[in-house]
Amino acid sequence: MPNNQNVSPAASAEARAHYSPRLCNEDLAPTRHQSWGWYNIFSFWMSDVHSMGGYVVAASFFTLGLASWQVLLCLLAGICIVQICANLVAKPSQMAGVPYAVICRQAFGVFGANIPAIIRGLIAFAWYGIQTYLAANALMLVSLKFWPALAPMTQSAWLGLSQLGWICFGIMWFAQAMVFWHGMNAIKRFIDVAGPAVYVVMVALAGWIVYKTGFEGISLTLASKSLSGSEQAWQMLTATALVVSYFSGPLLNFGDFSRYGKSMSDIRRGNRWGLPFNFLLFSVVTVVIVSGTQSLFGRMITDPIETVSLVGSDVAVAIGLLTMIIATIGINIVANFVSPAFDFSNCSPQRISFRTGGMIAAVGSVLLTPWNLFQSPELIHYTLDVLGAFIGPLFGILLCDFYLIKGGKVSVDDLFNATPAGQYWYRGGFNPKAIAALVPAVLIGLTLSFIPSLHAIANFSWFIGAALSAGCYRWIAREERLVSTTAYAGKVAVEK
């Protein structure tokens, strides 16, 4: 249960009975079981970090012309920023015990929160399809390794996938749906295993490369281009920004999981071990593998699936690729299944359950064919820019409202009050000030992304969007800040 100041458990239960059915169902109501410890949070980030998508993004930084040591530095700088932001995002949801879609009602209004919920749900369409495609590609390689007769099924393509590709995609799609269908406890157990499992494979792969090339084959000065000092500095800033953009989805989603945290102390500890410390090893392994492929195969290979497939032993290839599949399923479920499930359920709590909301995202991912957005390093960076243009402003408004406008307080009962008497009713259930801050920030970010001459700046779309939206909202809602500090009636969530 969230820790409600001056509210007994019986009083809280009575309050939940009076929550508006237009705003509440069993999945959206404040959780009764905040049982996640620091290791569960640590495992959550392990599943996010140790995925094929994360590896591809990290390895793609070599195409910017950076040396190995510079790539490593950028990865660590970016993940430290993510850690700070994760702690900030976690607090309101952990205090109130509610998912992101519900805590957004504080800033956007009880019905206005559907705007960021739908935006985030649509973004999940893209990422769900991308991660499922990466897992399906690994499964296809395993299939071809053991059943070469399937090769003719890869000759023709429809909507970007071959016949065998569609079959493997369907298998991965169904497997993820089955894990999700069994609920949050099953998801919790799955991610506790998925993250550590891929650790073993990546470390083993790095060890195999070092064994084949020797330590002299691992170069920390390897770069694909020759850049001047100023160009290197700019590309390092760009790479750091792209790290944050890659994690911006799980970062915004983090409240969906921090709501289950026992305390903010546990969450901060889990974030500390799951992000900078965990990411340090991941970054070192990534740099060793990518730079080692240059020495071993005569070219840099940024796709971990291709690298694993070049290992001599069929059994080793199968084990490695199947483990990567498991890890990718883990990140897909936590980042792109759970969160849109809450988002779409928030739009119509009585008609759309948590399970139904997740399946909407899963079906939408197929219709969008988002694997076409992840076919090259340039497209990866472009995709991250566009996603950052949407996610950054949502992040900025959420934190500005909670910390600067509402003074770090949440009136939990008012999050489920669909009457003008509610604290977050604003104007017809919508907060025009939050919407007014959101729209221009998103439009500016998209403009930067779609104008070629401004594309270099677009790499910072997440930062620009977060800063613009937060600054704009802080100014527009400046008078509301004075009122909010005294407007609570006593049923206020506080940090444990």
Secondary structure as GFF3:
##gff-version 3
##sequence-region A 1 496
A	DSSP	alpha_helix	9	17	.	.	.	ID=ss1
A	DSSP	alpha_helix	38	49	.	.	.	ID=ss2
A	DSSP	alpha_helix	52	60	.	.	.	ID=ss3
A	DSSP	three_ten_helix	61	64	.	.	.	ID=ss4
A	DSSP	alpha_helix	68	96	.	.	.	ID=ss5
A	DSSP	alpha_helix	100	103	.	.	.	ID=ss6
A	DSSP	alpha_helix	105	108	.	.	.	ID=ss7
A	DSSP	alpha_helix	114	146	.	.	.	ID=ss8
A	DSSP	three_ten_helix	148	154	.	.	.	ID=ss9
A	DSSP	beta_strand	157	158	.	.	.	ID=ss10
A	DSSP	beta_strand	161	162	.	.	.	ID=ss11
A	DSSP	alpha_helix	163	181	.	.	.	ID=ss12
A	DSSP	alpha_helix	184	213	.	.	.	ID=ss13
A	DSSP	three_ten_helix	215	217	.	.	.	ID=ss14
A	DSSP	alpha_helix	229	253	.	.	.	ID=ss15
A	DSSP	alpha_helix	255	258	.	.	.	ID=ss16
A	DSSP	alpha_helix	264	272	.	.	.	ID=ss17
A	DSSP	pi_helix	273	277	.	.	.	ID=ss18
A	DSSP	alpha_helix	278	297	.	.	.	ID=ss19
A	DSSP	alpha_helix	304	309	.	.	.	ID=ss20
A	DSSP	alpha_helix	314	336	.	.	.	ID=ss21
A	DSSP	alpha_helix	338	347	.	.	.	ID=ss22
A	DSSP	alpha_helix	354	368	.	.	.	ID=ss23
A	DSSP	three_ten_helix	370	373	.	.	.	ID=ss24
A	DSSP	alpha_helix	377	399	.	.	.	ID=ss25
A	DSSP	pi_helix	400	405	.	.	.	ID=ss26
A	DSSP	beta_strand	410	411	.	.	.	ID=ss27
A	DSSP	three_ten_helix	413	416	.	.	.	ID=ss28
A	DSSP	alpha_helix	432	450	.	.	.	ID=ss29
A	DSSP	three_ten_helix	452	454	.	.	.	ID=ss30
A	DSSP	alpha_helix	455	458	.	.	.	ID=ss31
A	DSSP	alpha_helix	461	476	.	.	.	ID=ss32
A	DSSP	alpha_helix	478	484	.	.	.	ID=ss33
A	DSSP	beta_strand	492	493	.	.	.	ID=ss34
###
